[in-house]
């Protein structure tokens, strides 16, 4: 049964699956991140999400380059569902979250959010569900995620 990618109605706090915690990665907004209007260019949120996912995996002891060398496989983004709620601007301090929403045999759905770090509360700016699939690194054909990798993801912090 395929897991749906549709985003639920937005929430104002990172709320991972019951019993889990969201990984958090800080991001600062620089000139290179903004468009002519002075706000973060929409596609840059995908870059922020990519960095947070990579650092989340790294926090679990999963280095993507080593993973490719050791298993012959790699993750690729196969689907995104992104909702933009408010803009970020130059010099803003953000927190980007990532957590495992669904784990399948050949793909994962990662739930991600971007918050403006401010007092007294953080504001939700952007949220996404990102499906990453496992492929053979040479042929790029879909493959099963190695059991050892699925077990590491199961023991996430």
C-alpha positions in Angstrom: 0.0 0.0 0.0 1.5 3.3 -1.0 1.9 6.0 1.6 0.3 9.3 0.7 2.5 12.4 0.3 -0.2 15.0 0.9 0.6 17.4 3.7 -1.8 17.6 6.6 -3.1 21.0 7.7 -0.1 22.9 8.9 1.0 23.0 12.6 3.0 25.6 14.3 5.5 23.3 16.0 7.6 20.4 14.8 5.5 17.3 15.7 7.1 14.1 14.5 5.5 10.7 14.8 4.4 9.7 18.3 7.4 8.9 20.5 9.9 10.5 18.1 11.8 13.7 18.0 12.5 16.0 15.1 16.1 16.5 14.1 16.9 20.3 13.9 19.4 22.1 11.8 20.2 25.8 12.0 20.3 28.0 8.9 21.2 31.7 8.5 19.8 33.6 5.4 22.5 35.3 3.3 22.2 37.6 0.2 22.8 34.5 -2.0 19.5 33.0 -0.7 17.3 35.9 -1.5 15.6 37.1 -4.7 15.3 40.6 -6.1 12.4 41.2 -3.7 14.7 40.5 -0.7 13.0 37.3 0.4 14.3 33.8 0.2 13.9 32.4 -3.3 11.3 29.5 -3.1 13.7 26.8 -4.5 16.2 27.5 -1.8 13.9 25.9 0.8 14.6 22.6 -1.1 18.3 23.2 -0.5 17.7 23.8 3.2 15.6 20.6 3.4 18.4 18.7 1.6 21.0 19.9 4.1 18.9 19.1 7.1 18.1 15.5 5.7 21.8 14.9 5.1 22.8 16.1 8.6 19.9 14.1 10.1 21.3 10.9 8.4 24.8 11.9 9.5 23.6 12.2 13.1 22.5 8.6 12.8 26.0 7.6 11.7 24.9 7.4 8.0 27.4 9.1 5.7 25.9 9.1 2.2 29.3 8.9 0.3 30.4 6.0 2.5 27.0 4.4 2.1 27.3 4.4 -1.7 30.8 2.9 -1.5 29.7 0.2 1.0 26.4 -0.8 -0.5 26.4 0.2 -4.1 23.2 2.2 -3.5 22.1 5.7 -2.8 19.1 7.8 -2.0 17.5 10.1 -4.6 14.6 12.5 -4.2 11.6 11.1 -6.2 8.8 13.3 -5.0 8.2 16.6 -3.1 5.1 18.2 -1.7 5.9 21.7 -0.4 3.7 24.3 1.2 5.0 27.9 1.5 3.4 29.9 4.3 5.5 32.9 5.1 8.7 34.4 3.6 12.2 34.4 5.2 14.4 37.4 4.7 18.1 38.4 4.8 19.8 37.7 8.1 16.9 35.6 9.5 17.9 32.7 11.7 15.9 29.6 10.8 15.5 26.1 12.2 15.0 23.3 9.6 13.6 20.0 10.9 13.5 16.5 9.6 11.9 13.3 10.8 10.9 9.9 9.3 7.2 9.9 8.5 7.1 6.6 6.7 9.5 3.8 6.0 9.0 1.4 3.1 11.2 -1.2 1.5 12.5 1.0 -1.3 11.6 4.5 -0.2 11.2 6.8 2.8 9.0 9.8 3.4 10.7 12.5 5.3 8.6 15.3 6.9 10.3 18.6 7.1 9.5 22.1 8.3 11.3 25.5 8.4 10.8 27.8 11.3 11.8 31.4 11.9 13.7 31.4 15.2 12.3 34.4 17.1 11.1 35.4 20.5 8.7 34.4 22.0 7.7 31.7 19.6 9.0 30.3 16.3 6.9 30.9 13.2 6.3 28.1 10.6 7.5 29.4 7.2 7.5 26.3 5.0 6.7 22.6 5.3 7.2 19.6 3.0 6.9 15.8 2.6 9.9 14.5 0.7 10.0 11.0 -0.7 13.5 9.6 -1.1 14.0 6.4 -3.0 16.8 3.9 -2.9 18.5 3.1 -6.2 21.4 1.1 -7.5 24.2 3.8 -7.8 25.3 2.6 -11.3 22.0 1.8 -13.0 19.8 4.2 -11.0 17.1 1.5 -10.9 15.0 1.2 -7.8 16.2 -1.3 -5.2 15.4 -2.4 -1.7 16.9 -0.4 1.1 19.5 -2.6 2.9 18.1 -4.1 6.1 21.0 -2.7 8.1 20.1 0.8 7.0 16.4 0.3 7.9 17.4 -0.9 11.3 19.5 2.2 11.9 16.6 4.4 10.9 14.4 2.4 13.3 16.7 3.3 16.2 16.6 7.0 15.4 17.0 9.5 18.3 
